[in-house]
Amino acid sequence: MTATAQTDSVPTETADAATAAAETDPNASLYERLGGTYGIAGAVDALADRLYENVSANANPHVAAFHAMKGHAGFKYLVTAWSIEQTGGPKCYPGRDMRESHAHLHVSEFEFDIVATEIAATLFHVGVPRKEHKEFMDIIESYRSMVVGPPGEKDETETGSV
């Protein structure tokens, strides 16, 4: 997830640093194998842009309103800090726990799948190796029960397919 160049505001990523760390230190944390803060921040930069542009990910009016209210930069910061902590990096996430921070969004299983698919696609896009990809997606999946909530006041029709 280490950024090496930037083209049209989208980071061009390489897995070289992550692969080297994994090969030289078998005890390296996922955080280290993903390229540390800079590698994770580069991937989140691409992910957040993809999520803000993904019509299906924003079909939930509560999610769309949150994105509009909180702003893109703050969202990137929180997701980056959360990812750093969850992968074994320094404690730097200032946000609420996942259950509390998602309760008002009324996220469905389908909507969780949309975002998880976008996360997986972004990890592929930035060149995260298979082992690290699986480890990170396992972390995401472990939060499903905390993010998915009861239906709220929204249209429950699901758009598209994953």
Buried (B, 14 or more C-beta within 10 A) or exposed (E): BBBEEEEEEBBBBBBEBBBBBBEEEEEBEBBBBBBBBEBBBBBBBBBBBBBBEBEBBBBBBBBBEBBEEEEEEEBBBBBBBBBBBBBEBEEEBEEEEBEEBBBEBBBBEBBBBBBBBBBBBBBEBBBBBEEBBEBBBEBBEEBBEBBBBEEBEBEEEBEEEE
